[in-house]
Amino acid sequence: MSLSIDTVADLAALDALREDWAALWAQDPVVTPFGHPAWLLPWARTHAPDRTEAVALRRDGTLIALAPVFTWNGALLLAGTGPSDYGEALFGPEAARCADVLLEVLAERAAASGCRLDLQQLRPENPLAAALPPAGWRETAERGEVCPVALVVGPDGVGAMPGKWRRKLGYTRHRALDEGGWTSERAGAETLEEIAGALLQLHAQRWRSRGEGGVFEDDLLVRLVRQALPELETAGLLRLHALRHAGRIGAVVLALEGKGALHFFISGFDPALTDLGPGTLLLGDMVGEAAAEGLGELRFLRGQERYKYHWGAQDRPTLRRVFERA
């Protein structure tokens, strides 16, 4: 068997690789949805259309490893760095042993661009996290940002929640029923535009009510979400849910699904309904659905906000590896 190393030179070439890329994603046992082309191609189009490329490893012509990257501010970084919770390079089941080779080629690409190599938000499971440093390069390693993770336990999924918060969730559900009831739904092709628009609007309303702007003040993120949602829906990775109260959407949660986990990404809710806990109600329903589908984890965004631990979350480490010429 022969191993070849190719550079996927630009966004058009990456888009042409979409089918093989998606097949490799399906074979990678640990990659998250943030490594799927349905996420990273919209990210590249909105954030780095002229600065995105990839290193591809093939064995006998079959794609076995892929690292989409881009240049920014004197560094070569994994594509998606910024909005993505995890930095991803993809490896087929037998390709993890090629991580040293892939890292060496990435360092060569960084050198050719006059950059350092900056690999952020690596999970310990990703083979790049343990790959040997390339010869002639100096490494600085540090902890990345924490992404708390809760186990999905029991038929309703919330068995890992501390008892106090399980009881509060039950109380919140009963109170919502007393206040006129609520229903939750998962967006499909017909309702995607409506619910996506509600997410943007409700997120902005919530943060304006606190005198802040929220992340959707970033037009690039708005464009990314708008472009990525239909592609994620087609790929079967989208979990966009809405809660309706008194006939209108009161909360929306955007999550991604993949490899046995539900990845909570962002939410929005009507600040006028704060006392009803609409975000908690909706996420509770989504966790119950995740349990029914056999998903084992609820993975939160970066950061250690207190509410995440109400769901029984525990901190999971990530790693940042920065390489510079020695």
C-alpha positions as CSV (number, residue, x, y, z in Angstrom):
1,M,0.0,0.0,0.0
2,S,1.3,3.5,-0.8
3,L,0.8,6.6,1.2
4,S,0.5,10.0,-0.6
5,I,0.3,13.5,0.9
6,D,-1.6,16.2,-1.0
7,T,-2.3,19.8,-0.5
8,V,-5.9,20.8,-1.1
9,A,-5.1,24.2,-2.3
10,D,-8.2,26.3,-2.0
11,L,-11.9,26.4,-1.1
12,A,-13.1,25.2,-4.5
13,A,-10.9,22.1,-4.2
14,L,-12.1,21.5,-0.6
15,D,-15.7,21.8,-1.8
16,A,-15.0,19.2,-4.5
17,L,-13.7,16.9,-1.8
18,R,-16.9,17.1,0.1
19,E,-18.1,13.5,-0.6
20,D,-14.8,11.9,0.4
21,W,-14.6,14.2,3.4
22,A,-18.0,13.2,4.6
23,A,-17.2,9.6,4.2
24,L,-14.0,10.0,6.2
25,W,-16.0,11.8,8.9
26,A,-18.3,8.9,9.2
27,Q,-15.4,6.5,9.7
28,D,-13.5,8.6,12.3
29,P,-14.5,7.2,15.7
30,V,-14.0,10.3,17.7
31,V,-14.4,13.4,15.5
32,T,-17.2,15.9,16.4
33,P,-19.7,17.7,14.1
34,F,-17.2,20.6,14.1
35,G,-15.1,18.5,11.7
36,H,-17.9,17.8,9.2
37,P,-17.9,19.6,5.8
38,A,-21.5,20.7,6.5
39,W,-20.0,22.9,9.3
40,L,-16.5,23.7,8.0
41,L,-17.3,24.6,4.4
42,P,-19.8,27.3,5.4
43,W,-17.3,28.4,8.0
44,A,-14.6,28.7,5.3
45,R,-17.0,30.6,3.0
46,T,-17.8,33.2,5.6
47,H,-14.6,33.5,7.6
48,A,-11.6,32.7,5.4
49,P,-12.7,32.2,1.8
50,D,-9.2,33.1,0.4
51,R,-7.1,31.6,3.2
52,T,-8.5,28.0,3.7
53,E,-6.7,24.9,2.4
54,A,-6.1,21.4,3.7
55,V,-3.5,18.6,4.0
56,A,-4.9,15.3,2.8
57,L,-3.3,11.8,3.4
58,R,-4.4,9.0,1.0
59,R,-3.6,5.3,1.0
60,D,-4.0,3.7,-2.4
61,G,-6.0,6.7,-3.5
62,T,-8.5,6.5,-0.5
63,L,-8.7,9.5,1.8
64,I,-7.6,8.4,5.3
65,A,-6.7,11.7,7.1
66,L,-7.6,15.3,6.5
67,A,-6.6,18.6,8.3
68,P,-8.4,21.7,7.0
69,V,-6.5,24.8,8.0
70,F,-6.3,28.5,7.4
71,T,-3.9,31.4,8.0
72,W,-4.6,34.3,10.2
73,N,-2.5,36.8,12.1
74,G,0.9,35.0,11.6
75,A,-0.4,31.5,12.4
76,L,-1.6,28.4,10.6
77,L,-4.7,27.2,12.5
78,L,-7.3,24.4,12.2
79,A,-10.3,25.6,10.1
80,G,-13.2,26.6,12.3
81,T,-11.0,28.0,15.1
82,G,-13.1,30.7,16.7
83,P,-16.8,29.6,16.4
84,S,-16.0,25.9,16.9
85,D,-15.8,24.4,20.3
86,Y,-13.2,21.8,19.2
87,G,-10.4,21.9,16.7
88,E,-10.6,18.9,14.4
89,A,-8.3,16.9,12.1
90,L,-10.0,13.7,10.8
91,F,-8.5,10.2,10.8
92,G,-9.9,7.0,9.5
93,P,-9.9,4.0,11.9
94,E,-6.4,2.8,10.9
95,A,-4.9,6.2,10.3
96,A,-4.3,7.5,13.8
97,R,-0.7,6.3,13.6
98,C,-0.2,8.8,10.7
99,A,-0.7,11.7,13.1
100,D,3.0,12.3,13.4
101,V,3.3,12.5,9.6
102,L,0.3,14.9,9.3
103,L,1.7,17.1,12.0
104,E,5.0,17.3,10.2
105,V,3.4,18.3,7.0
106,L,1.3,20.9,8.7
107,A,4.5,22.4,10.2
108,E,6.0,22.4,6.7
109,R,2.9,24.3,5.4
110,A,3.2,26.8,8.3
111,A,6.9,27.3,7.4
112,A,6.1,27.9,3.8
113,S,3.7,30.6,4.8
114,G,6.1,32.1,7.3
115,C,3.7,31.2,10.2
116,R,3.7,29.4,13.5
117,L,1.5,26.4,13.8
118,D,-1.3,26.9,16.4
119,L,-3.5,24.0,17.2
120,Q,-6.3,25.0,19.5
121,Q,-9.1,23.2,21.4
122,L,-7.8,19.7,20.7
123,R,-9.6,17.0,22.6
124,P,-7.3,14.3,24.1
125,E,-9.0,11.8,21.8
126,N,-7.8,13.6,18.7
127,P,-4.6,11.9,17.4
128,L,-3.0,15.3,16.9
129,A,-3.1,15.9,20.6
130,A,-0.4,13.2,21.1
131,A,1.5,13.4,17.9
132,L,5.3,13.8,18.2
133,P,6.6,17.4,17.7
134,P,8.3,17.8,14.3
135,A,12.1,18.0,14.2
136,G,13.4,21.5,14.3
137,W,10.3,23.0,15.9
138,R,9.8,24.2,19.5
139,E,6.5,23.5,21.2
140,T,4.5,25.4,23.7
141,A,1.6,23.4,25.2
142,E,-1.1,24.7,27.5
143,R,-4.6,23.9,28.6
144,G,-7.3,25.0,26.2
145,E,-10.7,26.3,27.2
146,V,-12.8,23.9,29.2
147,C,-15.9,22.4,27.6
148,P,-18.1,20.9,30.4
149,V,-19.8,17.6,29.5
150,A,-22.9,16.0,31.2
151,L,-23.8,12.3,30.9
152,V,-27.2,11.5,29.4
153,V,-28.5,9.0,32.0
154,G,-31.9,7.3,32.4
155,P,-35.1,7.3,30.2
156,D,-35.5,11.0,30.5
157,G,-31.7,11.7,30.1
158,V,-31.3,13.8,33.2
159,G,-30.3,11.1,35.7
160,A,-26.9,12.8,36.1
161,M,-28.4,16.0,37.4
162,P,-28.1,16.7,41.1
163,G,-31.4,16.0,42.8
164,K,-32.0,19.7,43.6
165,W,-31.9,20.6,39.9
166,R,-34.0,17.6,38.8
167,R,-36.7,18.7,41.2
168,K,-36.5,22.2,39.9
169,L,-36.8,21.0,36.3
170,G,-39.9,19.1,37.3
171,Y,-41.3,22.2,39.1
172,T,-40.6,24.3,36.0
173,R,-42.5,21.9,33.8
174,H,-45.5,21.9,36.0
175,R,-45.6,25.7,36.3
176,A,-45.4,26.0,32.5
177,L,-48.4,23.8,32.2
178,D,-50.2,25.9,34.7
179,E,-49.4,29.0,32.7
180,G,-51.0,27.7,29.6
181,G,-48.8,24.9,28.4
182,W,-46.0,24.6,26.0
183,T,-44.9,22.4,23.1
184,S,-41.5,21.7,21.7
185,E,-40.6,20.8,18.1
186,R,-37.6,20.0,16.1
187,A,-37.0,22.1,13.0
188,G,-37.3,20.4,9.6
189,A,-36.9,21.7,6.1
190,E,-40.3,23.4,6.2
191,T,-39.7,25.2,9.5
192,L,-36.0,25.8,9.4
193,E,-36.1,29.4,8.2
194,E,-38.7,30.4,10.8
195,I,-37.0,28.8,13.7
196,A,-33.5,30.0,12.7
197,G,-34.9,33.6,12.5
198,A,-36.4,33.2,15.9
199,L,-33.1,32.0,17.3
200,L,-31.3,35.2,16.1
201,Q,-34.1,37.5,17.3
202,L,-34.6,35.9,20.7
203,H,-30.9,35.7,21.4
204,A,-30.5,39.4,20.6
205,Q,-33.6,40.3,22.7
206,R,-32.3,38.4,25.7
207,W,-28.9,40.1,25.7
208,R,-30.3,43.5,25.0
209,S,-32.5,43.1,28.1
210,R,-29.2,42.7,30.0
211,G,-27.7,45.8,28.4
212,E,-25.4,43.7,26.2
213,G,-25.2,42.7,22.6
214,G,-24.7,39.0,22.4
215,V,-22.6,37.0,20.0
216,F,-24.9,37.6,17.0
217,E,-23.6,41.2,16.9
218,D,-20.9,39.5,14.9
219,D,-22.2,39.5,11.3
220,L,-19.8,36.7,10.3
221,L,-21.4,34.4,12.9
222,V,-24.9,35.3,11.7
223,R,-23.8,34.4,8.1
224,L,-22.2,31.2,9.3
225,V,-25.3,30.1,11.1
226,R,-27.6,31.0,8.2
227,Q,-25.4,29.1,5.7
228,A,-24.6,26.1,7.9
229,L,-28.0,25.2,9.2
230,P,-29.4,23.9,5.8
231,E,-26.3,21.9,5.2
232,L,-26.3,20.4,8.7
233,E,-29.9,19.5,8.3
234,T,-29.2,17.7,5.1
235,A,-26.3,15.8,6.7
236,G,-28.5,14.7,9.6
237,L,-26.5,16.6,12.2
238,L,-28.8,19.5,13.1
239,R,-30.8,19.7,16.3
240,L,-32.6,23.0,16.1
241,H,-35.6,23.0,18.6
242,A,-38.2,25.5,19.4
243,L,-40.5,25.9,22.3
244,R,-43.9,27.4,21.7
245,H,-45.9,29.1,24.4
246,A,-49.3,30.7,23.9
247,G,-48.9,30.1,20.2
248,R,-45.6,31.8,19.7
249,I,-41.9,30.8,19.8
250,G,-40.6,31.5,23.3
251,A,-37.2,29.8,23.1
252,V,-34.9,28.1,20.6
253,V,-31.9,25.9,21.2
254,L,-29.3,25.1,18.5
255,A,-27.3,21.9,19.0
256,L,-25.4,19.5,16.8
257,E,-25.5,15.7,17.0
258,G,-22.7,13.3,16.2
259,K,-20.8,10.3,17.4
260,G,-23.1,9.6,20.4
261,A,-23.3,13.1,21.7
262,L,-25.5,16.2,21.6
263,H,-23.4,19.4,21.3
264,F,-25.2,22.4,22.7
265,F,-24.2,25.4,20.7
266,I,-26.3,28.5,21.4
267,S,-29.8,29.4,22.5
268,G,-32.2,32.3,22.7
269,F,-35.4,32.9,24.7
270,D,-37.9,35.7,25.2
271,P,-36.8,37.6,28.3
272,A,-40.5,38.2,29.1
273,L,-40.8,34.5,29.8
274,T,-37.7,34.3,32.0
275,D,-39.8,33.2,35.1
276,L,-41.1,30.2,33.2
277,G,-37.5,29.0,32.4
278,P,-38.1,28.4,28.7
279,G,-34.5,27.5,27.9
280,T,-34.4,25.0,30.7
281,L,-37.7,23.4,29.5
282,L,-36.5,23.1,25.9
283,L,-33.1,21.7,26.8
284,G,-34.7,19.2,29.1
285,D,-36.9,18.0,26.2
286,M,-33.9,17.8,23.9
287,V,-31.9,15.7,26.5
288,G,-34.9,13.4,26.8
289,E,-34.9,13.0,23.0
290,A,-31.2,12.4,23.1
291,A,-31.7,9.6,25.6
292,A,-34.3,8.0,23.4
293,E,-31.9,8.1,20.5
294,G,-29.2,6.4,22.5
295,L,-26.9,9.5,22.8
296,G,-24.6,9.3,25.8
297,E,-23.4,12.9,26.4
298,L,-24.5,16.5,26.4
299,R,-21.5,18.6,25.5
300,F,-21.7,22.3,26.3
301,L,-19.9,25.3,24.8
302,R,-16.6,26.5,26.1
303,G,-16.7,28.2,29.4
304,Q,-17.6,27.3,33.0
305,E,-21.0,29.1,33.4
306,R,-22.8,27.8,36.5
307,Y,-25.9,26.6,34.8
308,K,-24.0,23.9,32.9
309,Y,-23.2,22.1,36.2
310,H,-26.9,22.1,37.1
311,W,-27.2,19.4,34.4
312,G,-24.4,17.4,36.0
313,A,-21.7,18.5,33.7
314,Q,-18.0,17.8,34.5
315,D,-15.1,19.7,33.1
316,R,-13.3,18.0,30.1
317,P,-9.9,19.3,29.2
318,T,-8.8,20.5,25.8
319,L,-5.2,21.2,24.7
320,R,-3.5,24.0,22.8
321,R,-0.2,23.1,21.0
322,V,1.8,26.0,19.4
323,F,4.9,25.2,17.3
324,E,7.5,27.6,16.2
325,R,10.8,27.1,14.4
326,A,13.6,26.3,16.9
